[in-house]
Amino acid sequence: MKGTSRLMMMMRQTQVLRTISDDYIPRAFPVKATTGLAGVAVEPLWKPKILAAAAELEAFLKSSDIPPETTYYNIAMTLVRRIKGGVSECGDDWCTLEKKYFWGWPVEYILQVTWREMETAQKWNEWRFWELDPEQVKKVGREDSNIGKEGLGYNTPWEQVVREDFDRRKKALSQEEMAELKKMDTEKMARETAAYKERKDRIRDDLEKARGDMLKKFLNKRFVVDKDLMRMQPGAKYSGKNSDDLIKELKASRPQQAKEGPK
């Protein structure tokens, strides 16, 4: 018993050997074992990287053409302020930082979100989304993407952001400037509508001409197509011919042998 207790005392007094190398970085808090998210690896140097990403995003927003009063600018700057404020308060304590400032998400995931937000800000600055008309956005979304079937008062988050920026810009304009803006929007919509109708009529006329050629082949094969021609009247808008003129023209174009019949 005495030998065992003496051995236990020696083991208890043994100092832990700490090896200092290039791979060892002294930290107040240990590196986590896993992020808990598939595809998101642990980043030991998360603190300088997330601060650099936030600083780059803030510098781009302040040097871009995005107005500071727009909704997207405030959203992106909220992320920057949350990162800087959380790191300044928590320091290396990533556990408290994630729970208190990052809604429970790992710091590695917030780092990816910051880099993606940098790409989004570049697209936002290039496409100038804050100048869009919300009614036009809603119309395009419902016609092209079939958005809006959820209800009459349904607005997508995209429409909501555009609507807030438009209302904020409208309040800052005078009556003369607002009238000029509405006039420009009306003229633009009229031009786009006219171009769309012209393209639609041209496509419809091409289809009618193709069907007329097909019916002409059927007519040469002694198919009765008079009723079809009278119903659809192909090319009437551009050629000025009615169904009777087209029937006479198609009958006249039949081969002479087909008119006389087989001998």
KOLMARBA-62459 format. One record per residue (C-alpha): residue number from 0; residue in one letter; x, y, z. Coordinates in pm, 1 decimal. Example, Ala and Ser with C-alpha at 12.3 -4.5 7.8 and 13.67 -1.06 7.14 Angstrom:
<bavos>
[0 "A" [1230.0 -450.0 780.0]];
[1 "S" [1367.0 -106.0 714.0]];
</bavos>
This chain:
<bavos>
[0 "M" [0.0 0.0 0.0]];
[1 "K" [283.0 238.0 84.5]];
[2 "G" [455.9 168.7 -250.3]];
[3 "T" [133.7 228.8 -440.6]];
[4 "S" [64.1 557.0 -260.5]];
[5 "R" [424.2 673.7 -320.0]];
[6 "L" [386.4 591.6 -692.6]];
[7 "M" [59.2 782.9 -710.2]];
[8 "M" [224.7 1083.7 -545.7]];
[9 "M" [507.3 1078.1 -801.7]];
[10 "M" [264.2 1056.7 -1094.6]];
[11 "R" [59.8 1340.8 -951.9]];
[12 "Q" [366.8 1567.1 -931.7]];
[13 "T" [491.0 1490.4 -1283.7]];
[14 "Q" [498.7 1805.8 -1499.5]];
[15 "V" [325.4 1806.5 -1838.8]];
[16 "L" [570.9 1843.4 -2128.3]];
[17 "R" [464.4 2125.8 -2364.0]];
[18 "T" [634.5 2120.3 -2701.2]];
[19 "I" [656.3 2454.7 -2883.5]];
[20 "S" [668.3 2414.2 -3262.3]];
[21 "D" [551.9 2585.7 -3578.5]];
[22 "D" [223.1 2396.8 -3565.8]];
[23 "Y" [146.0 2503.4 -3210.2]];
[24 "I" [-26.0 2839.7 -3167.7]];
[25 "P" [-92.8 2942.8 -2805.2]];
[26 "R" [-462.6 3013.6 -2757.6]];
[27 "A" [-678.0 3098.4 -2461.4]];
[28 "F" [-950.4 2867.7 -2598.1]];
[29 "P" [-902.1 2527.3 -2765.2]];
[30 "V" [-983.8 2457.4 -3129.0]];
[31 "K" [-1321.2 2289.5 -3169.8]];
[32 "A" [-1330.7 1926.6 -3279.9]];
[33 "T" [-1598.2 1979.9 -3545.7]];
[34 "T" [-1833.0 2249.3 -3671.8]];
[35 "G" [-2133.1 2019.0 -3673.9]];
[36 "L" [-2208.1 2110.1 -4037.8]];
[37 "A" [-2139.3 1881.4 -4331.9]];
[38 "G" [-1891.7 2035.3 -4574.5]];
[39 "V" [-1777.2 2309.7 -4333.2]];
[40 "A" [-1430.5 2233.9 -4196.5]];
[41 "V" [-1284.0 2368.0 -3874.6]];
[42 "E" [-1080.7 2685.6 -3923.8]];
[43 "P" [-815.4 2734.4 -3651.7]];
[44 "L" [-739.4 3090.4 -3769.3]];
[45 "W" [-1102.0 3197.8 -3781.4]];
[46 "K" [-1050.4 3525.7 -3594.5]];
[47 "P" [-812.4 3710.6 -3834.6]];
[48 "K" [-992.1 3569.8 -4137.4]];
[49 "I" [-1340.9 3676.7 -4030.8]];
[50 "L" [-1213.6 4022.6 -3933.6]];
[51 "A" [-1042.7 4057.1 -4273.7]];
[52 "A" [-1361.0 3949.9 -4455.4]];
[53 "A" [-1572.5 4197.2 -4259.2]];
[54 "A" [-1323.2 4479.0 -4323.8]];
[55 "E" [-1319.1 4403.7 -4698.1]];
[56 "L" [-1699.7 4396.8 -4714.3]];
[57 "E" [-1723.2 4727.4 -4527.1]];
[58 "A" [-1461.8 4892.3 -4751.3]];
[59 "F" [-1643.0 4779.2 -5066.6]];
[60 "L" [-1982.0 4901.4 -4943.2]];
[61 "K" [-1844.6 5244.9 -4855.0]];
[62 "S" [-1664.8 5280.4 -5190.2]];
[63 "S" [-1951.1 5146.8 -5405.9]];
[64 "D" [-2244.0 5330.7 -5565.0]];
[65 "I" [-2496.2 5167.3 -5329.4]];
[66 "P" [-2673.7 5447.8 -5137.7]];
[67 "P" [-2630.2 5420.8 -4758.8]];
[68 "E" [-3005.5 5462.2 -4705.3]];
[69 "T" [-3097.5 5148.4 -4905.3]];
[70 "T" [-3218.8 4834.3 -4734.7]];
[71 "Y" [-2942.4 4608.8 -4864.5]];
[72 "Y" [-2667.4 4847.5 -4748.7]];
[73 "N" [-2806.3 4843.8 -4394.5]];
[74 "I" [-2841.9 4463.5 -4397.3]];
[75 "A" [-2479.6 4411.5 -4505.7]];
[76 "M" [-2347.6 4668.9 -4260.4]];
[77 "T" [-2542.1 4497.3 -3980.5]];
[78 "L" [-2343.1 4180.7 -4050.1]];
[79 "V" [-2017.1 4378.9 -4043.0]];
[80 "R" [-2104.9 4552.8 -3715.6]];
[81 "R" [-2211.3 4225.3 -3555.8]];
[82 "I" [-1882.8 4055.6 -3647.8]];
[83 "K" [-1664.5 4341.7 -3526.8]];
[84 "G" [-1859.8 4399.9 -3209.0]];
[85 "G" [-1873.3 4030.2 -3123.3]];
[86 "V" [-1501.2 3972.4 -3177.6]];
[87 "S" [-1406.8 4284.0 -2979.0]];
[88 "E" [-1619.8 4169.2 -2685.8]];
[89 "C" [-1560.2 3791.8 -2689.0]];
[90 "G" [-1205.5 3780.6 -2825.0]];
[91 "D" [-1097.1 3418.4 -2878.9]];
[92 "D" [-1402.9 3278.3 -2702.6]];
[93 "W" [-1568.9 3134.7 -3010.6]];
[94 "C" [-1831.5 2951.9 -2803.6]];
[95 "T" [-1975.6 3269.9 -2651.9]];
[96 "L" [-1940.4 3451.8 -2982.7]];
[97 "E" [-2146.2 3190.3 -3166.2]];
[98 "K" [-2420.8 3181.1 -2903.9]];
[99 "K" [-2449.9 3553.7 -2840.4]];
[100 "Y" [-2376.8 3714.4 -3180.1]];
[101 "F" [-2401.2 3450.0 -3453.3]];
[102 "W" [-2739.2 3294.5 -3368.6]];
[103 "G" [-2571.5 2965.2 -3275.5]];
[104 "W" [-2400.8 2922.5 -3614.5]];
[105 "P" [-2029.5 2827.8 -3621.1]];
[106 "V" [-1778.3 3102.8 -3690.0]];
[107 "E" [-1664.1 2906.9 -3997.8]];
[108 "Y" [-2013.7 2929.6 -4145.1]];
[109 "I" [-2036.4 3304.5 -4073.5]];
[110 "L" [-1702.0 3341.9 -4252.3]];
[111 "Q" [-1850.3 3175.8 -4561.7]];
[112 "V" [-2160.5 3395.0 -4535.1]];
[113 "T" [-1940.7 3706.8 -4527.4]];
[114 "W" [-1752.8 3604.9 -4842.1]];
[115 "R" [-2079.9 3525.3 -5020.8]];
[116 "E" [-2216.8 3861.5 -4911.8]];
[117 "M" [-1913.6 4021.7 -5076.3]];
[118 "E" [-2010.7 3861.8 -5409.4]];
[119 "T" [-2373.0 3968.7 -5362.7]];
[120 "A" [-2267.1 4327.4 -5294.9]];
[121 "Q" [-2063.4 4332.3 -5616.1]];
[122 "K" [-2364.2 4211.9 -5818.5]];
[123 "W" [-2590.2 4461.2 -5641.6]];
[124 "N" [-2353.4 4744.1 -5729.8]];
[125 "E" [-2321.4 4627.4 -6090.7]];
[126 "W" [-2692.8 4576.3 -6159.8]];
[127 "R" [-2809.3 4881.6 -5956.6]];
[128 "F" [-3106.8 4705.6 -5801.3]];
[129 "W" [-3203.0 5006.6 -5589.8]];
[130 "E" [-3327.4 5187.0 -5903.3]];
[131 "L" [-3594.1 4928.4 -5991.9]];
[132 "D" [-3966.8 4991.9 -5987.3]];
[133 "P" [-4139.8 4747.8 -5747.0]];
[134 "E" [-4451.3 4717.1 -5964.4]];
[135 "Q" [-4237.7 4620.7 -6262.7]];
[136 "V" [-4045.4 4369.3 -6050.1]];
[137 "K" [-4370.9 4211.5 -5932.6]];
[138 "K" [-4508.9 4194.4 -6287.4]];
[139 "V" [-4192.7 4038.0 -6427.9]];
[140 "G" [-4177.6 3789.6 -6141.1]];
[141 "R" [-4536.5 3678.6 -6191.6]];
[142 "E" [-4511.7 3652.0 -6570.4]];
[143 "D" [-4166.9 3493.2 -6601.7]];
[144 "S" [-4118.1 3299.1 -6277.1]];
[145 "N" [-4485.6 3231.2 -6192.9]];
[146 "I" [-4443.1 3404.0 -5854.9]];
[147 "G" [-4745.2 3538.3 -5673.7]];
[148 "K" [-4979.6 3239.2 -5673.5]];
[149 "E" [-4965.3 3226.6 -5292.7]];
[150 "G" [-5216.2 3508.9 -5260.7]];
[151 "L" [-5307.7 3857.9 -5373.8]];
[152 "G" [-5113.6 4031.2 -5097.4]];
[153 "Y" [-4812.1 3802.8 -5115.4]];
[154 "N" [-4472.7 3970.1 -5160.1]];
[155 "T" [-4143.0 3789.8 -5200.0]];
[156 "P" [-3846.0 3912.8 -4992.8]];
[157 "W" [-3696.5 4041.0 -5318.6]];
[158 "E" [-4003.9 4256.0 -5388.3]];
[159 "Q" [-4004.9 4378.8 -5028.8]];
[160 "V" [-3646.7 4509.0 -5053.1]];
[161 "V" [-3716.5 4683.0 -5385.3]];
[162 "R" [-4039.0 4830.8 -5245.5]];
[163 "E" [-3862.8 4977.8 -4940.3]];
[164 "D" [-3591.1 5138.4 -5152.7]];
[165 "F" [-3847.9 5275.6 -5397.9]];
[166 "D" [-4061.3 5428.3 -5121.6]];
[167 "R" [-3756.0 5581.2 -4958.2]];
[168 "R" [-3642.3 5728.2 -5290.4]];
[169 "K" [-3993.2 5855.3 -5367.3]];
[170 "K" [-4013.0 6048.8 -5040.7]];
[171 "A" [-3686.0 6224.8 -5121.1]];
[172 "L" [-3804.4 6343.7 -5464.9]];
[173 "S" [-4001.3 6657.7 -5537.3]];
[174 "Q" [-4332.4 6655.6 -5726.3]];
[175 "E" [-4169.1 6759.2 -6053.8]];
[176 "E" [-3901.5 6491.8 -6025.7]];
[177 "M" [-4160.6 6227.3 -5938.5]];
[178 "A" [-4373.2 6324.6 -6240.1]];
[179 "E" [-4067.8 6300.9 -6464.1]];
[180 "L" [-3982.2 5960.8 -6316.6]];
[181 "K" [-4334.3 5829.6 -6376.4]];
[182 "K" [-4324.8 5962.4 -6733.3]];
[183 "M" [-3994.2 5786.3 -6800.3]];
[184 "D" [-4126.0 5461.6 -6653.3]];
[185 "T" [-4444.4 5486.1 -6859.3]];
[186 "E" [-4252.4 5546.2 -7181.9]];
[187 "K" [-4017.5 5258.8 -7104.7]];
[188 "M" [-4306.1 5021.1 -7035.2]];
[189 "A" [-4479.2 5134.2 -7356.3]];
[190 "R" [-4166.3 5064.8 -7561.6]];
[191 "E" [-4121.2 4723.6 -7403.9]];
[192 "T" [-4489.0 4638.3 -7456.3]];
[193 "A" [-4477.1 4743.4 -7823.2]];
[194 "A" [-4163.0 4538.2 -7883.7]];
[195 "Y" [-4320.9 4238.1 -7712.7]];
[196 "K" [-4639.4 4264.4 -7921.5]];
[197 "E" [-4442.2 4301.3 -8243.3]];
[198 "R" [-4231.7 3997.2 -8161.0]];
[199 "K" [-4542.9 3800.1 -8065.9]];
[200 "D" [-4721.0 3892.2 -8393.9]];
[201 "R" [-4413.8 3800.3 -8594.8]];
[202 "I" [-4390.3 3459.4 -8429.8]];
[203 "R" [-4762.8 3399.9 -8483.4]];
[204 "D" [-4737.0 3500.6 -8849.7]];
[205 "D" [-4442.6 3264.6 -8901.3]];
[206 "L" [-4646.4 2982.6 -8751.8]];
[207 "E" [-4940.1 3066.7 -8977.5]];
[208 "K" [-4716.5 3066.7 -9284.5]];
[209 "A" [-4569.5 2729.6 -9186.0]];
[210 "R" [-4918.7 2586.3 -9139.3]];
[211 "G" [-5025.3 2732.5 -9473.7]];
[212 "D" [-4734.0 2555.4 -9644.4]];
[213 "M" [-4834.0 2231.7 -9474.8]];
[214 "L" [-5195.1 2273.0 -9584.4]];
[215 "K" [-5077.4 2348.1 -9937.7]];
[216 "K" [-4907.6 2007.7 -9948.4]];
[217 "F" [-5227.1 1847.3 -9823.5]];
[218 "L" [-5424.5 2033.1 -10091.3]];
[219 "N" [-5198.1 1893.7 -10363.6]];
[220 "K" [-5274.6 1552.6 -10221.1]];
[221 "R" [-5649.1 1625.0 -10256.3]];
[222 "F" [-5717.9 1693.4 -9890.1]];
[223 "V" [-6004.2 1932.0 -9821.2]];
[224 "V" [-5854.9 2238.3 -9649.9]];
[225 "D" [-6107.9 2510.3 -9737.7]];
[226 "K" [-6263.1 2511.8 -9390.4]];
[227 "D" [-5922.1 2524.9 -9221.4]];
[228 "L" [-5816.5 2821.9 -9431.2]];
[229 "M" [-6142.2 3004.3 -9367.4]];
[230 "R" [-6107.0 2948.8 -8993.8]];
[231 "M" [-5746.8 3060.2 -8944.1]];
[232 "Q" [-5680.2 3297.9 -9238.2]];
[233 "P" [-5298.7 3274.1 -9238.6]];
[234 "G" [-5103.1 3589.9 -9309.5]];
[235 "A" [-5408.0 3816.5 -9336.6]];
[236 "K" [-5243.2 4090.4 -9133.5]];
[237 "Y" [-4936.2 4118.9 -9354.8]];
[238 "S" [-5059.2 4001.8 -9699.4]];
[239 "G" [-5403.5 4165.0 -9695.6]];
[240 "K" [-5565.9 3853.6 -9846.5]];
[241 "N" [-5873.3 3688.4 -9710.6]];
[242 "S" [-5956.1 3319.7 -9706.5]];
[243 "D" [-6120.2 3314.8 -10050.9]];
[244 "D" [-5812.7 3470.7 -10213.8]];
[245 "L" [-5587.2 3216.8 -10045.3]];
[246 "I" [-5806.5 2923.7 -10151.1]];
[247 "K" [-5807.2 3041.1 -10512.2]];
[248 "E" [-5431.7 3094.4 -10503.7]];
[249 "L" [-5365.1 2750.7 -10356.7]];
[250 "K" [-5597.1 2580.8 -10607.4]];
[251 "A" [-5429.8 2763.5 -10894.0]];
[252 "S" [-5088.8 2644.5 -10775.7]];
[253 "R" [-5184.1 2278.7 -10800.7]];
[254 "P" [-5017.9 2083.9 -11082.7]];
[255 "Q" [-5212.1 2059.6 -11407.9]];
[256 "Q" [-5210.6 1680.7 -11386.8]];
[257 "A" [-5374.8 1691.8 -11047.7]];
[258 "K" [-5655.0 1912.1 -11184.9]];
[259 "E" [-5724.1 1687.9 -11483.3]];
[260 "G" [-5700.7 1371.7 -11278.8]];
[261 "P" [-5528.4 1043.4 -11364.2]];
[262 "K" [-5582.7 908.3 -11717.8]];
</bavos>
